[in-house]
Every structure is written in C-alpha cells, then in structure tokens.
Amino acid sequence: MKSSFTLKKTLFAAGAALATVPAWAQSSVTLYGVVDDAITYVNNQKGSSNVYLRQGNLYASKFGFRGSEDLGGGTKAIFDLQAGFDLNTGAASTSGLIFNRQSYVGLQNTRYGTVTAGRQYTPYYLMVGPLTGSNWLTGATGAHPGDIDGLDTTIRINNSVTYTSPNYYGLTASMMYAFSGIAGSMGKGQTWSGAVSYANGPLSLGAGYLRMNNTGLTSSFDTAATASFSTSAVNQGYVSAKAVQHIATAGNYTLGNLTLGLSYSNVQYLPGGFSLFKNTAVFNTYAALADYRFTPAFDVAGGFSYTAASKANGITSAARYEQYSLRESYRLSKRTTLYSTQAYQHASGNTLGKSGAGNIIAAAPDVGDSQSSTWSSTQGQFVAMFGVAVTF
C-alpha cells in the first residue's frame, strides 16, 4: 500500500497535469421535432371529393439537430440540420434531400449579430410570415392561395449567407444573398432578401423583400437556381419567369386575450427571353385575422384574404381569390395539441394555364398550400381537418 506522502504526491502531479490541458468550451446539441397528422376532407380535388390522412398541418412534420458551442466573449458557433418527412409514408418531404428544410452553420455574437451559411429560410419569411395567416391559421388552410406570396415555409434558398442584427429596443434587421455558383454567370440564379421587424409590448410589425432570379437557361424555373417555390393553380402559367419578386408587410396587435392582424403582399413574375408569357404578372393580397384565447389551453382563430391578379398577357377579366379560414386548437399538454381547421376559397376571372401565353383558362381555387397539386375543378373549394400534433 502506498504511504500517505506518496499518495499526496501522486494526486498533486495528476492535478498539475490536468491544469495544463486547455479548457473546452461549453457545447450542446438538441434533437427536436414535430409529428402532426390529420383526417382531411376536401369537397373537390380536380373533380372528386376525398377523405384522406394529411400530415404537417398545424406544424410541419420534421426532426432536426440544433447545436451551439460557446467560444467566449459573447460568441457562439451554431448549426441547425432540419429534415421534413411524410408521416403517413415515411418518405422525405423533398425527394433526394436529407435535410430538406434547413441546413446551416454560423457564428452568433450578442453584440454584433449572427451570420449563417447554407440552405435557409429567407429574412422575408422569418420576419413577416409569423405575423400572417400561415402562422395563426396554419399554412395548410390559412396561407394565402397556393402560398402565392411565400409567407409559409414553401420557399427555401440554397447556397445562401444571412446576416441578422441583434435586437435593438425591439428592432431587428436581416439580409440574405445566395450565390448561384454558375461559372461566368454570377448574376443568374441568385437570390436576395431583406427584412426588418419590430416588437414592443402588444405591437409587432414586419416588412420584407425577396427576389429570386431564374438562370435564364430554361423555360421553367431552373432547379439550378438558388431558390425554389410552390407551384399551384394560381401561378402555374408564370413559373418560367426571369425573376420573381415579393414585397410584404404585416402587423399584429394584442389586447388581452385577443390578437388582431393585418397584412399586404405584392408578388411580381417578371418575363425574360425564355419565359412563356410576355407581360409582368402581378398578384396583390390583402388579409386580416383574429385570434382569441378562451383559456390557456384553448384558442380559436379566423381570417380572410383577398388576392387580385393584374390584367396582362391577354387576360381582360383577371383572377380573383377570396379565402375564409378558421382554426381551433386545444392543448392537452405542453407538447400535445388537438386541432381542427376549416377553409373555403372562391375563385373568379381568368389566368394562364401552365403552357403560358395563349392558354387562358378559368381561375381555380386552391385552399392555402394544402391543395397546390389538387385544386378544384369548380370555382369553390372547401377543406376541413381534424388532427393531433406532438412536439419533442
């Protein structure tokens, strides 16, 4: 057995050796996600009614890994890898992409702000979207027709770098630029976005800009471009645009248990040499919403949106879309929510079919972004859902 003196010398030597090892910064990794599914009824999907299971309605079904490492001096290294999936089939929500929703890495400083790089949502969406129907009413039945203005999660940007400022007395600003990566044609396929938000007490405001450039190499929106967006009955005739530009503003005001919201968006599809239409197509959307929390567990929200297209490309009776949406939610626990949604949309006027100019067709309703590939064969479409969402 070692003597007490020898044992003390051994412990002292071990302590001295440990003192020479650099102290590792504190780090953390979190697994998170949502599982969401609903029984869904649609009165008309291209001519027939349907009852089916639809996932990702109140919240998108997804899982992800989010982490940070404290580098000292108020700076952290951060990352987020987020994958969407179809709960009812097990398939990835975007074929061929693992982390299809977001995948980025960056640095965050409490004084100077945050810089991130990778596949990301736009500042336009992140600062305006949460104040609109896609958040309060769900994107499935509350997003504006076909998510025409990208205020739900249908737009993601590859090869992007984003800077977001710290919060100064409630004011935050953010800017994004996405590199096309096309040799000799840096301006083709790139994306810009910028936004500001303000939150102080009961008032929240947001305004944003987004421009998504096509590559100018095909008569569709090229998959080589940094941006991708939802195609629906509303915009199918204009996806060959040289560029798509979004401008939006929104505000919420809370009075006790009642929250009221207003929003406006302007979307322009700009024609180019490869486009299948000749004149700029413009969509203006005006919307209002209200949410009332009856108890900490139960709330009800309702909203209305009106979308008007411009008279262009031979169309004299431009498309109009009126949408009415309701959402009821009951929280069984901190992580589990029962919900139901109902929405009706009426379309009128004319628009372009997918072959572009010369293919003038009757405008078809497309509730929220839940029916973007299954719009109605008549002027009206009704959707109802009853589901459960669990977060982890």
Secondary structure, 3 states (H helix, E strand, C coil): CCCHHHHHHHHHHHHHHHHCCCCCCCEEEEEEEEEEEEEEEEEEECCEEEEEEEECCCCCCEEEEEEEEEEECCEEEEEEEEEEECCCCCCECCCCCCCCCEEEEEEEECCCEEEEEEEECCHHHHHHHHHCHHHHCCHHHHCCHHHCCCCCCCCEEEEEEEEECCCECCEEEEEEEECCCCCCCCCCCCEEEEEEEEEECCEEEEEEEEEEECCCCCCCCCCCCCEECCCCCCCHHHCCCCEEEEEEEEEEEEECCEEEEEEEEEEEEECCCCCCCCCCEEEEEEEEEEEEECCCCEEEEEEEEEEEECCCCCCCCECEEEEEEEEEEEECCCCEEEEEEEEEEEEECEEECCCCCCCEEECCCCCCCCCCCCCCCCCEEEEEEEEEEEEC
